[in-house]
Each structure stands twice: as C-alpha cells, then as structure tokens.
Amino acid sequence: MAHRFPEQERARLRDERRHRIQPAEEIMARMALRPGETVIDLGSGTGYLAVPMAHRTARVLALDAQRKMLETMRSTDPNVVNIFPVLAEIPPLPLTNASFDRAVFINVLHEINEKDLLVRELERTLKEGGRVSIVDFPRRETSSGPPVSERIGPEAVVELFKGFHVVGRWDLNEYYQLELEKDWAHRQ
C-alpha cells in the first residue's frame, strides 16, 4: 500500500465528523445491496461500512492489513455474526475464483500500489454480475483525506477498471462514489 491510515487514529474512522461527511446509510443506499450477497470490504478498517452492511446482506468478509483495526471492528457490534475478519495485505486477494458478489472500497483505493493486479484479482474472484463499489476522495483539496497527489479521481478509476461499466456515479463535496459492474463480454 502507498500509505496506510495510522492505526492509533482508528477512532477517527467512526467519529461524528465522518458520519456527517460520508454518511454510511446514504453510501449503502446508492450501492443497492441485495439480501443474500457475499460482500468483501477491502481495507475495512474499523468496519465503518462492514458492520452496517452485515445487517443488510448474507456475509461480509472484512479484509484489512492491521490487526487492531479488525479487533476494533469486532467489538463494535458483537451481535453481528456474519462478518468474517481476514488479516491480509492486498493484492492479491485470498479468495477462490467467482466467490463473492460485491467488492467495496471506502477511502482505500488510493492506498493500493498494485492497482492493475487488484483489478485482475477482482475480475477473477467476482461472480458473474458482480459489482465493485468505490468511495474515495476527489483529486482536489477537501476538509480531510490524503494529500491530493496521492488521490485517484473517478475518471482514473473508470480507466483502471476497463473491463467494468459504470452503473452509478455520484460526485459529492468531500468524496465520490462509483458503482461498477463487470462487463462479462470482455472476460479473459
């Protein structure tokens, strides 16, 4: 990863300011999660989206490279039994072929060094009709987020995910959200 969110600042990932700037319920509404889906939250951190997604879908695999983040997530809502934390660096993805319905990144894609490899891994592990949901910072100054030079804007994301088509795009004040679906005509 290019840089990693500081583990010691993990409380900021769930604070009131974050809820105002990136409301989880609004993000999930745009995702149009379906009951029964298996979702992988890549760079899940403290579970800002993983925990509420678990209330709407069958299973959430929460991948993060920092053990403390996953431990914090598990303590957030101990009654949620369909979240499966996985300690892992990405890419590659420690998953079998065609094993999940949706991948979610929230403020993570800009941290990945090997983006091309990650896209290939998503193509391999997504089921037919699978989707990728990306929330990240625009390539301009905002009230929070990484330096502008480290950000990846929505146009660059669409170019990176060539084998996917855009099914939804929202450009908001502090972030953007893209919903992409695998274009099965271009499968390799």
N, C-alpha and C positions, 0 to 999 in steps of 0.2 A: 504494500500500500504506500502511496505517496507520503501521506502523513496520517496520523491516527488521532482521533479525538482523545484528549487526555483522560485517562481512567479516573483520576482523582477529581475531575469536574463532572462526573456522571450525573449528579443531582440536577444539573442544568438541562439534561435531556428530558426531564419530566416536569420542569417548573412551570409556573403560571404564564410567564412570558412566552414560552414555547407553545403553550396551548392557545394563546391569543394569535401568534404569528402563523403557526401551522396546525390548525385545529384537526385533530385526528379523525373526528367524526365526518368532517367535510371531505377530507382526503379519501376516507374509505367509501363515502357515498359516491364519489367520482369513479372509484375503482369498480363499483358494481360487483362486489364479491358475491359468489354463489354458494349456497349451502352445499356441503359435500366436497368442496375444493380442498386440495392439499396445496398449501402455500409455503414458500420458502422466503423468509425475511433475511436478506443478505446484509450483514453488518447491523444486526438487530439491536445492538447496544442494550439499553435497559428495558427494551420491549415497548417503547412508545406506541408502535403500531401492532406488534406481535400480540400483546395481551388483548386489546380490543378486537383484533381480527379473530382471535381464538373463540370469541363469543359468537362469531358470525359464520364460521366455516368449520370443516371437519378436523383439520390438522394443520398446525403451523410448526415448521422446522425453523428454529431461530439460530442462525449461524453468526458467530462473532469470534474475533481473534483474541478477545480479552475476557478472561475467566470472571473477573469482578463484575463486568457488565452483565454476563449471563446469570451470575448469582443474584445480582440486584433485581433482574427481571423475574426470576423465580419467586422472590419474596414479595413482589408487587401484588400479586393475586394468587395466593396458594391454592385456591379452589379451582383454578383453571388446570385441567388435566390433559388437554390436547395440545400443549406446547412442548416441543422437544428441543431443548437447547443442545447445540453442537458447537464445540470449540474447534474452530478451523480458520486457517488463512485462506483467502480466495483471490483469484482462482488457483487451482482447479476446484470443482465442486465435488464433494464426497458423496455423490448420488449416482444411482443407476440410470440408464437411458430411459427416457419417457416416464419419469417417476413423479412429476408434480405438474399442477395446473397453472400456477402463477408464481412469478418471482417478484419480490418487492424490494426496492432500494429507497431509503429515505435519507438524504444527505450523505450518501456513501459513494456513489459512482465516481465523484471527483477524487476520491481517495485511492482508487484502484489503479495500479501501474499498468497491468497487463489487460487492458480493456478488450482488445481483439480476442485474446484467449477466453476471457469471460463470456463474450458473446457466443463464441463457438461452444462453450460449455452449456450455455443456456439453450442453444439450438439442440444440443444432444439430450439434455435432461428434461426439457419441456414436453408435455404430452401434446398430441395433435389438438389444435385450437387453443393452446396455452397462451397466456399473456404475461407481459412484463409491465410493472407499474413503477415509474421512476419519479421521485420528488427530489429536487436539488435546487441549489442556488443559481440565479442567473449570472451571466458574466458582466456584472456591474456592481457597484457598491450597494450594500444593503445594511441594515442595522446590526446584523450578525453574520457569521459564516466565515469561511476560509478566505485568504487573500484572493482577489479577483483573478490573478494569474493562475491559480490552481483550479478554478471552476471550469465546468464544462456546460456550455449553453445548450438549449433544446435543439437547435439546428445541428450542432455537432453530434448530439446523441442520436438523432434521426439518421445521420450519415453513418455513424458507427453501427447501428442496428439495421444494416441494409436489407437483411432477409426478413424484416418485420414491416408491417404497415401501421400507421398511426390511426388509432380508433378514437382518441381523445387527446386534447391539448388545452391546458389552462395556464396562462401567464398571469401570475398574481404578484402582489407587491414585493414580497420577500422570497418567493420561490416560484418554481414552475412545476407542473405535473404533466407527465406523458403516460398515456396508456397505449401500449404496443401489442400487436398480435402477430404471431409467427405466420409468415407467408409460406404456406406449405408447397406452393408451386416452385419455390426456389430451394427446396431441401436438397442437401448434398448427400 
